[in-house]
Amino acid sequence: MTGVEILAIVEENDGFRGYCRPAQAGEQPHFYSVYVRNEDGTADCVGDFTHHADALAFAAAIERGEVEV
């Protein structure tokens, strides 16, 4: 693991399917996803949270080694 990231996420539906994407500036996120960045540059989502504060706390616990992912 090379880092931990938090993304604000918006859920959308294009009339055919539902999907999620990163929120743009000024958009209200539906939830926050925590990702760990891997040595090869890929990222794995390790948690979704309704509140940004909960995502921050989880990310901090990962960085301190209190949560194994």
C-alpha positions as CSV (number, residue, x, y, z in Angstrom):
1,M,0.0,0.0,0.0
2,T,1.3,3.4,-1.0
3,G,-1.5,5.6,0.3
4,V,-5.1,6.0,1.3
5,E,-7.6,8.2,-0.6
6,I,-11.2,9.4,0.0
7,L,-13.5,10.2,-2.9
8,A,-16.9,11.9,-2.7
9,I,-19.3,9.8,-4.8
10,V,-22.5,10.6,-6.6
11,E,-25.0,7.9,-7.6
12,E,-26.7,8.4,-11.0
13,N,-29.1,6.6,-13.3
14,D,-28.9,7.1,-17.1
15,G,-32.3,5.5,-17.7
16,F,-30.8,2.1,-18.4
17,R,-28.6,1.4,-15.4
18,G,-27.5,2.9,-12.1
19,Y,-23.8,3.8,-11.6
20,C,-21.5,5.8,-9.3
21,R,-19.0,8.5,-10.2
22,P,-16.8,11.0,-8.3
23,A,-18.6,14.1,-7.4
24,Q,-17.7,17.3,-9.2
25,A,-17.1,20.7,-7.5
26,G,-20.4,22.0,-6.2
27,E,-22.2,18.6,-6.2
28,Q,-23.6,17.1,-3.0
29,P,-22.1,13.6,-2.6
30,H,-24.3,10.7,-1.8
31,F,-21.5,8.9,0.1
32,Y,-17.7,8.7,0.5
33,S,-15.5,5.9,-0.6
34,V,-12.1,5.0,1.0
35,Y,-9.5,3.6,-1.3
36,V,-6.0,2.1,-0.7
37,R,-3.5,2.8,-3.5
38,N,-1.4,-0.3,-4.3
39,E,2.3,-0.5,-5.3
40,D,1.3,-1.1,-9.0
41,G,-0.8,2.1,-9.1
42,T,-4.2,0.4,-8.9
43,A,-6.6,1.3,-6.1
44,D,-9.0,-0.9,-4.1
45,C,-12.2,0.4,-2.5
46,V,-12.2,-0.7,1.1
47,G,-15.2,1.1,2.5
48,D,-18.2,3.3,1.8
49,F,-19.5,5.8,4.4
50,T,-22.5,8.1,4.6
51,H,-20.5,10.8,6.5
52,H,-17.2,12.3,5.5
53,A,-16.0,12.3,9.1
54,D,-16.5,8.5,9.3
55,A,-14.5,8.0,6.1
56,L,-11.7,10.2,7.5
57,A,-11.6,8.2,10.7
58,F,-11.5,4.9,8.8
59,A,-8.7,6.2,6.5
60,A,-6.7,7.4,9.5
61,A,-7.1,4.0,11.2
62,I,-5.8,2.3,8.1
63,E,-2.8,4.7,8.0
64,R,-2.1,4.0,11.7
65,G,-2.2,0.2,11.0
66,E,-5.2,-0.3,13.3
67,V,-7.3,-1.7,10.4
68,E,-6.0,-4.4,8.2
69,V,-7.1,-4.2,4.5
